[in-house]
Each structure stands twice: as C-alpha cells, then as structure tokens.
Amino acid sequence: MTQYLMSVHHAFDAPPPDPEEMAAAFGAVEVFNDELRRAGAWVFAGGLEAPDTATVIRINGDQAVLSDGPFTESKEHIGGFWVIEAADLDEALAWGEKGARACRRPVEVRPFQRAPEDG
C-alpha cells in the first residue's frame, strides 16, 4: 500500500462560506472520515490555521533564520489534509474525489516517496 497526501486548497480571495454551508461541509467531512476509517485507508488528517500563522525556517550557514510565512506567495493555500493508504493511484483518486465532494473544495492527491528499500 502507498500513502498519499490529499491536500485541501482554499483561495485567498474566495468569500467565506455561510455558516450553514460550513456546518454541512464539516458534517460531510466527518462522514467521509468515518468511511476512510472503516475502509482501513485512514492514516491521519487535520485542518490548518491560516497561512499568516506560519513561520519559515531557513538555514544560512550555521544560523537558523526565521521569518513570517507563508513559504510562498500564492492565490491559494492548504487549509487541511488527509494522509491515506491506497492500493494504487486510481483508488487514491477515488478517495480524493469523495474528499473534495465532502469538503466542497479542490483536493490535490499526491503519493509519498517510497524509501529505496521499499522498491
């Protein structure tokens, strides 16, 4: 089984959803999370605070230099994520589609690199 990161993307300029829509999305995500757990695909998931709460650490010689985030300037940011296990990319994409429908946001699906000893 391969692990995949399913990241939820939010647009900075998108108007915030109304409270009813947000509550419905949270409920749908919980149903989706339960489905992932029952299927044995669940590894970990979480929501993230806004990008302006991030700190970027860069190494300059022997010094660590900290600066306010986010790391990159972008029109979108990652608002949350799932880490899942799936047999293949098709299965991971099917989970990604269900996740996007549940959270009502774009979801990027990306496999984790395999360790060399994993082949």
Number of C-alpha atoms within 10 A of each C-alpha: 9 14 21 24 21 25 25 24 19 16 15 13 8 9 7 10 10 8 9 9 12 14 12 14 18 15 14 18 19 14 13 18 19 13 15 18 14 10 11 12 21 18 14 13 15 11 12 14 11 13 18 10 10 14 13 13 14 11 9 8 7 6 9 11 11 11 12 12 15 15 13 9 9 9 11 14 18 18 17 17 20 22 20 24 22 21 11 13 15 10 13 23 18 13 22 24 16 17 25 19 16 19 20 18 16 18 25 18 22 16 17 11 10 10 7 6 5 6 5
